[in-house]
């Protein structure tokens, strides 16, 4: 029996091995077959991470390596995006693309991705002067879904991690995850600071091996989070880990993340000695402000001087990504980035005896995703804080046109870090309140008996609305008119004339005045004329109806939108019936309308106030109904009848 078995093995072994290899080959390919994705992970998903692994290995405070291993299945057109394969690096880092491959729906390999297939380009906008931030990327040009992309790469950083990193196992809305992991390895003489978000039972595993520590988090079968109207940033509701080392070295500058005070000292060390001005400039500045009584006047004059002779360019080269050009260089060249221009403004104020503070901020409209409890570099912009006796002035130094002491929604209402010699101090920029965030209009419409109208319109915009309209002051009248047609939603109108102006007080207002012709504004049927009430700010639709909402929703601003419209009705017409006024109040805002009838004038007064806040998903139906009621009221018409 043993001999027969041996003979069978000798003769049959090649066939058995071939069968096994074929089976293994089929199994390896089938691993990426879309049919193997668990059905619950397909719900609300445009893409699925089959594998999402990040490994960070610190050599010490001065260098580290990041390795990524990713397998992602793209289910439909909405699953594609620039984040599918994107490798960011700079002059202090070395990327190494290891391998990549694309598989069809059945898991069969259809394309290998090689290093030469990646597009390598600048990762900074076109107004950069010095830059070394780059990105290598690959976007598959495949129109048959689903397909799967697998890739692996690493980046070696020859500098310390001077910023906070965040790992999200899902990385995007409408993306589920089968398997993900984050591992961070570091020497015993370092400490790792980290903060966990929404982990729901996922625990870290810690290991100590020959003087090196390793922390690992593993995630499995995370369902897609559906993107919904007004959802917060993904980090607020998805699992994630924010991390940074306790200390770092960048270009010879050693720093610490142990507190905001210590991090601020590091930034101070980068800037120290870079605020000296030429003697001639100091004398000029002192002559400029010599007759001014208040420090506020002096700050305003020097700010306008800065705006008149400098322009913004980005500097993103090595330590230049964190360290400003010195003030003498900016004074000589007339350009700089946010760091350099802010440092220059600070130096000019110091030259006339006014103290100010270089201030780090996470800028961006609605960019409030800042973790105050986690001291680390979470910033992307610099502004200037000028504390005066009874007030604090805030200056955006990169914009040649922005009014004095106006931040706008790019940097308002968020934590910022003042940089002082004794360290960093976390404070908050001011928020624009409802009285400042205004969108007000006053309109007179003269109707003829065919329903046409001629209108005189005045609109005022303040607070968060101001900047968008202020920009139009710097363009030609022809371009202004084209902008008005695109952005002012009036029905079937032509502009006879227009004027755009700006006030110059502490709360600047942009004002648009237009004379317009409104063709067939009202409809005439028999003896009646039907006149739409809300000419300018009508809510013609509601927020999307979302049943069984999953996510909380965020309203970022308090606002006030008010309209007064005076309709002058044609001779021989009169109001047919009493008008319905509206008034309702919710936690999301208030809405009120009022009518006044004077001879041949009908005044329509509308006021909508909205409240900022974070609201749970179960409140969304109330929010929807609030705007549904607003839309119904805005859809109301006057009914005039011929006498």
C-alpha positions as CSV (number, residue, x, y, z in Angstrom):
1,X,0.0,0.0,0.0
2,X,2.8,2.3,0.9
3,X,4.6,1.6,-2.5
4,X,1.3,2.2,-4.4
5,X,0.8,5.5,-2.5
6,X,4.3,6.6,-3.3
7,X,3.8,5.7,-7.0
8,X,0.6,7.6,-7.1
9,X,2.2,10.6,-5.5
10,X,5.1,10.5,-8.0
11,X,2.8,10.3,-11.0
12,X,0.0,12.5,-9.7
13,X,1.9,15.1,-7.8
14,X,2.4,17.5,-10.8
15,X,-1.4,17.4,-11.5
16,X,-2.2,17.9,-7.8
17,X,0.3,20.9,-7.6
18,X,-1.1,22.4,-10.8
19,X,-4.7,22.1,-9.4
20,X,-3.6,23.6,-6.1
21,X,-1.8,26.5,-7.8
22,X,-4.7,27.1,-10.0
23,X,-7.0,27.1,-7.0
24,X,-4.7,29.5,-5.1
25,X,-4.3,31.8,-8.1
26,X,-8.1,31.9,-8.5
27,X,-8.5,32.5,-4.8
28,X,-6.0,35.4,-4.8
29,X,-7.8,37.0,-7.7
30,X,-11.2,36.4,-6.2
31,X,-10.1,38.2,-3.0
32,X,-10.8,41.5,-4.8
33,X,-14.0,40.4,-6.5
34,X,-16.7,43.0,-5.8
35,X,-19.1,40.1,-5.1
36,X,-17.2,39.3,-1.9
37,X,-18.0,42.6,-0.2
38,X,-20.5,42.0,2.6
39,X,-23.9,43.4,1.6
40,X,-24.3,45.7,4.6
41,X,-21.1,47.5,3.5
42,X,-22.7,48.4,0.1
43,X,-25.5,50.4,1.7
44,X,-25.1,54.1,1.1
45,X,-21.5,53.4,-0.3
46,X,-19.9,54.8,-3.4
47,X,-16.7,53.1,-2.6
48,X,-15.4,50.5,-0.2
49,X,-12.0,50.2,1.5
50,X,-11.2,46.5,1.4
51,X,-7.9,47.4,3.1
52,X,-6.8,50.8,4.6
53,X,-3.6,50.6,6.5
54,X,-1.3,53.3,7.7
55,X,2.0,52.6,9.5
56,X,4.1,55.4,11.1
57,X,7.6,54.6,12.3
58,X,9.5,57.3,14.2
59,X,13.3,57.0,14.2
60,X,13.3,59.8,16.8
61,X,12.2,63.5,17.0
62,X,14.0,64.3,13.8
63,X,12.6,61.8,11.2
64,X,9.9,59.3,10.5
65,X,8.5,57.1,7.8
66,X,4.8,56.6,6.7
67,X,3.8,53.5,4.9
68,X,0.4,53.1,3.2
69,X,-1.3,49.9,1.9
70,X,-4.7,50.4,0.4
71,X,-7.2,48.4,-1.6
72,X,-10.4,50.3,-2.6
73,X,-13.3,49.2,-4.7
74,X,-15.0,52.0,-6.7
75,X,-18.7,51.1,-7.0
76,X,-19.9,54.0,-9.2
77,X,-19.0,57.3,-10.7
78,X,-19.4,59.1,-7.3
79,X,-16.8,56.9,-5.8
80,X,-14.0,58.3,-7.9
81,X,-12.0,61.1,-6.6
82,X,-8.5,62.6,-6.3
83,X,-7.9,60.9,-2.9
84,X,-8.0,57.4,-4.5
85,X,-4.2,57.5,-5.0
86,X,-2.4,60.7,-3.9
87,X,1.1,60.8,-2.4
88,X,2.1,64.2,-0.9
89,X,5.8,65.1,-0.3
90,X,8.2,68.0,-0.2
91,X,11.9,68.8,-0.2
92,X,12.3,67.2,3.2
93,X,10.7,63.9,2.2
94,X,11.3,61.1,-0.2
95,X,8.4,59.1,-1.7
96,X,8.8,55.5,-2.9
97,X,6.0,54.0,-4.9
98,X,6.1,50.2,-4.2
99,X,3.4,48.8,-6.4
100,X,-0.1,49.3,-7.7
101,X,-2.7,47.3,-9.7
102,X,-6.3,47.6,-10.9
103,X,-8.8,44.8,-10.9
104,X,-12.1,44.3,-12.6
105,X,-15.4,43.4,-11.0
106,X,-14.5,39.7,-10.9
107,X,-11.1,40.5,-9.3
108,X,-9.1,39.9,-12.4
109,X,-6.0,42.1,-12.8
110,X,-6.4,44.5,-15.8
111,X,-3.7,47.1,-15.3
112,X,-0.5,47.4,-13.3
113,X,0.3,50.9,-12.0
114,X,4.0,51.8,-12.2
115,X,5.9,54.8,-10.9
116,X,6.1,56.3,-14.4
117,X,2.2,56.2,-14.6
118,X,1.9,58.7,-11.7
119,X,1.4,62.4,-12.4
120,X,3.9,64.4,-10.3
121,X,2.9,68.1,-9.9
122,X,3.0,71.0,-7.6
123,X,0.7,70.9,-4.6
124,X,0.5,74.7,-4.2
125,X,-1.6,77.2,-6.1
126,X,-0.3,79.1,-9.1
127,X,0.6,82.3,-7.1
128,X,3.5,80.6,-5.3
129,X,7.0,82.1,-5.6
130,X,9.0,79.5,-3.7
131,X,7.5,76.0,-3.2
132,X,8.5,72.4,-2.9
133,X,5.2,70.8,-1.9
134,X,4.3,68.3,-4.5
135,X,1.8,65.5,-5.1
136,X,2.1,62.3,-7.1
137,X,-1.3,61.0,-8.1
138,X,-3.2,58.6,-10.3
139,X,-6.8,58.6,-11.4
140,X,-8.0,55.5,-13.2
141,X,-9.8,56.2,-16.5
142,X,-12.3,53.4,-16.2
143,X,-16.0,53.7,-16.9
144,X,-17.1,50.1,-16.1
145,X,-18.0,49.7,-12.4
146,X,-17.2,48.3,-10.0
147,X,-13.4,48.1,-10.2
148,X,-10.7,47.8,-7.5
149,X,-7.5,49.8,-7.0
150,X,-4.6,48.3,-4.9
151,X,-1.5,50.3,-4.1
152,X,1.3,50.5,-1.6
153,X,3.8,53.3,-1.0
154,X,6.0,54.9,1.7
155,X,7.3,58.4,2.3
156,X,10.5,59.0,4.3
157,X,10.4,62.4,6.1
158,X,13.8,63.9,7.0
159,X,12.3,66.2,9.6
160,X,10.2,65.7,12.6
161,X,6.4,65.6,12.7
162,X,5.7,69.2,13.7
163,X,1.9,68.9,13.1
164,X,-1.0,66.8,14.1
165,X,-2.0,63.9,11.8
166,X,-5.5,62.4,11.8
167,X,-6.3,58.8,10.6
168,X,-9.9,58.2,9.6
169,X,-10.5,54.5,8.6
170,X,-13.2,55.7,6.2
171,X,-11.7,59.0,5.0
172,X,-14.8,60.1,3.2
173,X,-18.6,60.2,3.4
174,X,-20.4,57.3,1.5
175,X,-17.3,55.1,1.9
176,X,-17.4,51.9,4.0
177,X,-14.4,49.9,5.3
178,X,-13.9,46.2,5.5
179,X,-10.5,46.3,7.2
180,X,-8.4,49.2,8.4
181,X,-5.5,49.7,10.8
182,X,-3.2,52.4,12.2
183,X,0.1,51.5,13.8
184,X,2.6,53.9,15.3
185,X,6.0,52.8,16.4
186,X,8.5,55.1,18.3
187,X,11.5,54.8,20.6
188,X,11.1,54.7,24.4
189,X,12.7,58.1,24.9
190,X,9.7,59.7,23.0
191,X,6.1,60.0,24.0
192,X,3.1,59.8,21.6
193,X,0.2,62.1,22.2
194,X,-3.1,60.9,20.7
195,X,-6.8,61.5,20.9
196,X,-9.4,58.9,19.9
197,X,-12.8,59.9,18.4
198,X,-16.0,57.8,18.1
199,X,-14.2,54.5,18.5
200,X,-17.2,52.7,20.1
201,X,-15.3,49.8,21.6
202,X,-12.2,49.8,19.4
203,X,-9.2,49.5,21.8
204,X,-5.6,50.2,21.1
205,X,-3.0,47.4,21.4
206,X,0.3,48.4,22.9
207,X,3.6,46.5,22.5
208,X,7.1,47.0,23.9
209,X,9.9,45.3,21.9
210,X,13.6,46.0,22.5
211,X,13.2,49.6,23.5
212,X,10.6,50.5,20.9
213,X,6.9,51.0,21.6
214,X,4.1,50.3,19.2
215,X,0.4,51.3,19.4
216,X,-2.1,49.7,16.9
217,X,-5.8,50.2,16.2
218,X,-7.7,47.7,14.1
219,X,-11.1,48.4,12.5
220,X,-13.5,46.0,10.8
221,X,-16.7,46.3,8.8
222,X,-17.5,50.0,9.2
223,X,-20.7,50.9,7.4
224,X,-20.7,53.9,5.1
225,X,-21.8,57.2,6.6
226,X,-24.3,58.9,4.3
227,X,-23.5,62.4,3.3
228,X,-26.5,64.5,4.2
229,X,-27.4,68.2,3.8
230,X,-25.6,70.3,6.4
231,X,-23.7,67.3,7.9
232,X,-20.6,68.3,10.0
233,X,-17.1,67.5,9.0
234,X,-16.6,63.7,8.9
235,X,-14.2,63.7,11.8
236,X,-17.0,64.7,14.2
237,X,-19.0,61.5,13.5
238,X,-16.6,58.9,12.2
239,X,-14.0,56.8,14.1
240,X,-10.6,58.4,14.0
241,X,-7.3,59.0,15.8
242,X,-5.4,62.3,16.0
243,X,-1.8,61.9,16.9
244,X,1.5,63.8,17.2
245,X,4.9,63.2,19.0
246,X,5.6,65.0,22.2
247,X,8.7,66.6,20.5
248,X,10.1,67.2,17.1
249,X,13.1,68.8,15.2
250,X,12.6,70.7,12.0
251,X,15.6,72.1,10.2
252,X,17.6,72.3,13.4
253,X,14.8,73.9,15.4
254,X,13.7,71.7,18.3
255,X,10.1,72.0,19.4
256,X,7.5,70.5,21.7
257,X,3.8,69.6,21.5
258,X,3.4,69.2,25.3
259,X,1.3,72.4,25.6
260,X,0.2,75.4,23.6
261,X,2.7,77.4,25.6
262,X,5.6,75.2,24.5
263,X,4.4,75.0,20.9
264,X,4.2,78.8,20.8
265,X,7.7,79.1,22.1
266,X,8.9,77.0,19.1
267,X,7.1,79.3,16.7
268,X,8.6,82.3,18.5
269,X,12.1,80.8,18.0
270,X,11.5,80.6,14.2
271,X,10.5,84.3,14.1
272,X,13.0,85.7,16.5
273,X,15.1,88.5,15.0
274,X,13.2,88.6,11.8
275,X,11.3,91.9,12.6
276,X,14.0,94.5,12.0
277,X,13.2,97.3,9.5
278,X,15.5,99.7,7.6
279,X,16.1,102.9,9.5
280,X,14.6,104.9,6.7
281,X,11.3,103.0,6.9
282,X,11.1,103.4,10.7
283,X,11.5,107.2,10.3
284,X,8.9,107.3,7.5
285,X,6.4,105.4,9.6
286,X,6.9,107.6,12.6
287,X,6.5,110.7,10.4
288,X,3.3,109.2,9.0
289,X,1.6,108.8,12.4
290,X,3.0,111.8,14.2
291,X,-0.1,113.9,14.1
292,X,-2.5,111.1,15.0
293,X,-4.2,111.0,18.4
294,X,-5.2,107.4,18.9
295,X,-3.3,104.1,18.4
296,X,-6.3,102.8,16.4
297,X,-5.7,105.6,13.9
298,X,-2.1,104.7,13.7
299,X,-2.8,101.0,13.2
300,X,-5.3,101.8,10.4
301,X,-2.8,104.1,8.6
302,X,0.0,101.6,8.7
303,X,-2.4,98.7,7.6
304,X,-3.4,100.8,4.6
305,X,0.2,101.4,3.9
306,X,0.9,97.7,4.0
307,X,-2.0,97.1,1.6
308,X,-0.8,99.7,-0.9
309,X,2.7,98.4,-1.3
310,X,2.7,94.6,-0.8
311,X,1.2,91.6,-2.5
312,X,0.6,88.0,-1.5
313,X,2.7,85.1,-2.8
314,X,3.0,81.7,-1.3
315,X,6.2,80.5,0.3
316,X,6.3,76.7,0.8
317,X,10.0,75.8,0.7
318,X,11.4,73.7,3.6
319,X,11.4,75.7,6.8
320,X,9.9,78.5,4.8
321,X,6.6,76.7,5.2
322,X,6.7,77.7,8.8
323,X,9.2,80.5,9.1
324,X,8.5,84.0,7.6
325,X,10.8,86.0,5.4
326,X,12.5,88.7,7.5
327,X,10.8,92.1,7.5
328,X,13.7,93.8,5.6
329,X,13.2,91.4,2.7
330,X,9.5,92.1,2.5
331,X,10.2,95.8,2.8
332,X,12.6,95.6,-0.2
333,X,10.6,93.2,-2.5
334,X,7.1,94.2,-1.6
335,X,5.8,90.6,-1.5
336,X,5.4,87.7,1.0
337,X,3.1,85.0,2.2
338,X,0.7,85.2,5.2
339,X,3.7,84.6,7.6
340,X,5.9,87.2,6.0
341,X,3.3,89.9,5.5
342,X,2.0,89.5,9.1
343,X,5.5,89.6,10.5
344,X,6.2,92.8,8.4
345,X,3.0,94.5,9.7
346,X,4.0,93.5,13.2
347,X,7.4,95.0,12.7
348,X,6.0,98.3,11.4
349,X,3.6,98.6,14.3
350,X,6.5,97.9,16.7
351,X,8.5,100.7,15.0
352,X,5.8,103.2,16.1
353,X,5.5,101.8,19.6
354,X,2.4,99.5,19.2
355,X,2.6,95.9,20.3
356,X,0.9,93.2,18.3
357,X,1.0,89.4,18.1
358,X,1.7,87.0,15.3
359,X,-1.4,84.7,15.4
360,X,-1.9,81.2,14.0
361,X,-5.3,80.2,12.8
362,X,-7.0,77.3,11.0
363,X,-8.6,79.3,8.2
364,X,-11.4,78.4,5.9
365,X,-15.2,79.0,5.6
366,X,-16.8,76.8,8.1
367,X,-13.4,75.3,9.1
368,X,-14.1,74.9,12.8
369,X,-12.6,71.4,13.2
370,X,-10.0,72.5,15.7
371,X,-9.3,70.4,18.8
372,X,-8.4,72.8,21.6
373,X,-7.4,70.0,24.0
374,X,-4.7,68.7,21.6
375,X,-1.7,71.0,21.5
376,X,-0.1,70.7,18.1
377,X,0.1,72.4,14.8
378,X,-3.4,72.4,13.4
379,X,-3.0,75.7,11.7
380,X,-2.8,76.8,8.0
381,X,-2.8,80.6,8.1
382,X,-1.4,83.6,10.1
383,X,-3.2,86.9,11.0
384,X,-2.3,89.7,13.3
385,X,-3.8,90.6,16.7
386,X,-3.4,94.1,18.0
387,X,-4.6,94.5,21.6
388,X,-5.5,98.2,22.3
389,X,-6.7,99.7,25.5
390,X,-10.4,99.1,25.0
391,X,-10.5,96.8,22.0
392,X,-8.6,94.2,20.0
393,X,-7.9,94.9,16.3
394,X,-7.7,91.9,13.9
395,X,-5.8,92.2,10.7
396,X,-5.8,90.0,7.6
397,X,-2.5,91.0,6.0
398,X,-2.7,89.1,2.7
399,X,-5.7,91.0,1.2
400,X,-5.0,94.4,-0.5
401,X,-8.7,95.3,-0.5
402,X,-10.2,94.0,2.8
403,X,-11.4,96.8,5.1
404,X,-9.5,97.5,8.3
405,X,-10.3,95.2,11.2
406,X,-12.5,92.9,9.1
407,X,-11.9,89.1,9.1
408,X,-14.9,87.7,7.4
409,X,-16.0,84.0,7.6
410,X,-12.5,82.9,6.6
411,X,-11.1,83.4,10.1
412,X,-14.0,84.5,12.3
413,X,-15.3,82.7,15.5
414,X,-12.5,80.1,16.1
415,X,-9.6,79.4,18.4
416,X,-6.3,81.1,17.4
417,X,-2.8,80.9,19.0
418,X,-1.1,84.2,20.0
419,X,2.7,83.8,19.7
420,X,4.5,85.6,22.5
421,X,8.0,85.3,23.9
422,X,6.7,83.5,27.0
423,X,4.8,81.0,24.8
424,X,1.6,80.5,23.0
425,X,-1.8,81.6,24.3
426,X,-5.0,80.2,22.9
427,X,-7.8,82.8,22.5
428,X,-10.7,83.2,20.0
429,X,-11.5,85.5,17.1
430,X,-14.8,87.5,17.3
431,X,-18.0,86.0,15.8
432,X,-20.2,88.1,13.6
433,X,-23.6,88.4,15.3
434,X,-27.0,88.6,13.8
435,X,-27.0,92.4,13.6
436,X,-23.8,92.3,11.6
437,X,-24.7,89.4,9.3
438,X,-27.3,91.3,7.3
439,X,-28.8,91.0,3.9
440,X,-31.3,93.8,3.7
441,X,-33.1,95.3,0.7
442,X,-35.5,98.1,-0.1
443,X,-37.3,98.0,-3.4
444,X,-39.9,100.1,-5.2
445,X,-41.7,98.5,-8.1
446,X,-44.0,100.5,-10.4
447,X,-46.4,98.2,-12.2
448,X,-48.2,99.0,-15.4
449,X,-51.5,97.5,-16.4
450,X,-49.9,94.7,-18.5
451,X,-47.9,93.4,-15.6
452,X,-44.5,94.9,-16.5
453,X,-42.6,96.7,-13.8
454,X,-39.8,99.2,-13.3
455,X,-37.8,98.8,-10.1
456,X,-35.4,100.7,-8.0
457,X,-33.5,98.4,-5.7
458,X,-31.1,98.9,-2.9
459,X,-29.4,96.0,-1.2
460,X,-27.0,96.1,1.8
461,X,-24.7,93.3,2.8
462,X,-22.7,93.1,6.0
463,X,-20.8,90.6,8.2
464,X,-20.2,87.2,6.5
465,X,-22.0,88.5,3.3
466,X,-19.8,91.5,2.9
467,X,-16.7,90.1,1.3
468,X,-18.4,88.4,-1.6
469,X,-19.9,91.7,-2.7
470,X,-16.9,93.8,-1.8
471,X,-14.9,92.0,-4.5
472,X,-17.0,93.5,-7.2
473,X,-15.8,97.0,-6.4
474,X,-12.4,96.1,-8.0
475,X,-13.8,95.1,-11.4
476,X,-15.1,97.1,-14.4
477,X,-18.7,98.2,-14.7
478,X,-19.2,95.7,-17.5
479,X,-17.9,92.9,-15.4
480,X,-20.0,94.1,-12.4
481,X,-23.1,94.0,-14.5
482,X,-22.3,90.4,-15.7
483,X,-21.7,89.5,-12.1
484,X,-25.0,91.0,-11.0
485,X,-26.9,89.0,-13.7
486,X,-25.3,85.8,-12.4
487,X,-25.8,86.4,-8.7
488,X,-28.9,88.5,-8.2
489,X,-31.8,86.2,-8.9
490,X,-34.6,88.4,-10.3
491,X,-37.2,87.2,-12.7
492,X,-36.9,88.2,-16.4
493,X,-35.1,91.5,-15.8
494,X,-32.7,93.9,-17.5
495,X,-30.4,96.4,-15.7
496,X,-30.7,100.0,-16.7
497,X,-28.1,101.3,-14.3
498,X,-26.2,100.1,-11.2
499,X,-23.8,101.3,-8.6
500,X,-21.8,99.3,-6.0
501,X,-20.3,101.1,-3.0
502,X,-18.7,100.3,0.3
503,X,-18.9,102.0,3.7
504,X,-15.7,102.5,5.6
505,X,-16.8,102.3,9.3
506,X,-16.0,99.5,11.8
507,X,-18.8,97.3,10.4
508,X,-18.4,97.8,6.7
509,X,-21.4,97.4,4.4
510,X,-21.4,96.7,0.7
511,X,-24.3,98.4,-1.1
512,X,-25.8,97.6,-4.5
513,X,-28.2,100.0,-6.1
514,X,-29.9,99.0,-9.4
515,X,-32.6,100.4,-11.7
516,X,-34.2,97.5,-13.5
517,X,-36.9,96.7,-16.0
518,X,-39.1,93.6,-15.0
519,X,-40.7,92.1,-18.1
520,X,-44.1,90.4,-17.3
521,X,-43.3,90.4,-13.6
522,X,-47.0,90.1,-12.8
523,X,-49.4,87.9,-14.8
524,X,-52.7,89.4,-16.1
525,X,-55.7,87.1,-16.6
526,X,-59.0,88.8,-17.5
527,X,-59.7,91.5,-14.9
528,X,-57.1,90.3,-12.4
529,X,-53.4,90.8,-12.0
530,X,-51.3,88.3,-9.9
531,X,-48.1,89.9,-8.4
532,X,-45.4,87.7,-6.8
533,X,-44.6,89.3,-3.4
534,X,-41.0,88.4,-2.7
535,X,-38.9,89.9,-5.5
536,X,-35.3,89.2,-4.3
537,X,-34.9,86.7,-1.4
538,X,-37.7,84.2,-1.9
539,X,-37.1,80.6,-0.8
540,X,-38.4,78.9,-3.9
541,X,-37.4,75.5,-2.6
542,X,-36.9,73.9,0.7
543,X,-33.9,72.0,2.1
544,X,-33.8,68.4,0.8
545,X,-36.3,66.2,2.6
546,X,-34.3,63.5,4.4
547,X,-36.3,60.7,6.0
548,X,-34.5,58.7,8.7
549,X,-31.7,61.1,8.9
550,X,-28.5,59.7,10.4
551,X,-26.2,62.6,11.0
552,X,-26.5,65.7,13.2
553,X,-26.6,69.0,11.2
554,X,-24.8,72.3,11.7
555,X,-25.9,75.9,11.1
556,X,-22.8,78.1,11.2
557,X,-24.1,81.6,11.4
558,X,-26.8,83.9,13.0
559,X,-28.2,85.9,10.2
560,X,-30.9,88.5,9.5
561,X,-32.4,88.8,6.0
562,X,-35.0,91.6,5.6
563,X,-36.9,93.0,2.6
564,X,-39.2,95.9,2.1
565,X,-40.9,96.0,-1.2
566,X,-43.2,98.9,-2.2
567,X,-45.6,98.0,-5.0
568,X,-47.1,101.0,-6.8
569,X,-50.1,99.5,-8.5
570,X,-51.6,100.9,-11.8
571,X,-54.6,103.1,-12.0
572,X,-58.0,101.3,-11.9
573,X,-56.6,98.4,-10.0
574,X,-57.2,97.6,-6.4
575,X,-56.4,94.9,-3.9
576,X,-59.1,92.2,-4.2
577,X,-58.9,90.6,-0.7
578,X,-57.2,90.8,2.6
579,X,-53.6,89.6,2.7
580,X,-52.4,86.9,5.0
581,X,-49.6,87.9,7.3
582,X,-47.2,85.2,8.8
583,X,-45.3,84.9,12.0
584,X,-43.7,81.8,13.4
585,X,-40.7,81.1,15.6
586,X,-38.6,77.9,16.1
587,X,-35.2,77.1,17.6
588,X,-33.8,77.5,14.0
589,X,-35.1,81.0,13.5
590,X,-38.0,83.3,13.2
591,X,-40.0,84.5,10.2
592,X,-42.5,87.4,9.9
593,X,-44.3,89.2,7.2
594,X,-46.4,92.4,7.3
595,X,-48.5,94.4,4.9
596,X,-49.3,98.1,4.8
597,X,-51.7,99.5,2.2
598,X,-51.5,103.2,1.4
599,X,-53.7,104.5,-1.5
600,X,-52.1,102.9,-4.6
601,X,-49.1,101.6,-2.6
602,X,-48.8,98.1,-1.1
603,X,-45.9,97.6,1.3
604,X,-44.6,94.1,1.8
605,X,-42.2,93.7,4.8
606,X,-40.4,90.4,5.3
607,X,-37.9,89.4,8.0
608,X,-36.1,86.1,8.3
609,X,-33.7,85.5,11.2
610,X,-31.8,82.3,11.5
611,X,-29.9,80.8,14.5
612,X,-26.6,79.0,14.5
613,X,-26.2,75.8,16.3
614,X,-25.5,72.0,16.3
615,X,-28.6,70.0,16.1
616,X,-29.3,66.2,16.5
617,X,-30.7,64.3,13.5
618,X,-34.2,64.0,15.0
619,X,-34.6,67.8,14.8
620,X,-34.1,67.8,11.0
621,X,-37.8,67.3,10.2
622,X,-38.6,70.4,12.3
623,X,-35.9,72.3,10.4
624,X,-37.4,71.1,7.1
625,X,-40.9,72.2,8.1
626,X,-39.6,75.6,9.2
627,X,-38.3,76.3,5.7
628,X,-41.3,74.7,4.1
629,X,-43.4,77.3,5.8
630,X,-41.0,80.0,4.7
631,X,-41.2,78.8,1.1
632,X,-45.0,78.7,1.2
633,X,-45.2,82.2,2.5
634,X,-42.7,83.4,-0.1
635,X,-44.8,81.9,-2.8
636,X,-47.7,84.1,-2.0
637,X,-49.0,86.6,-4.6
638,X,-51.0,89.8,-4.5
639,X,-54.3,89.6,-6.3
640,X,-55.3,92.9,-7.9
641,X,-58.6,93.4,-9.7
642,X,-59.5,96.0,-12.2
643,X,-62.1,98.4,-10.9
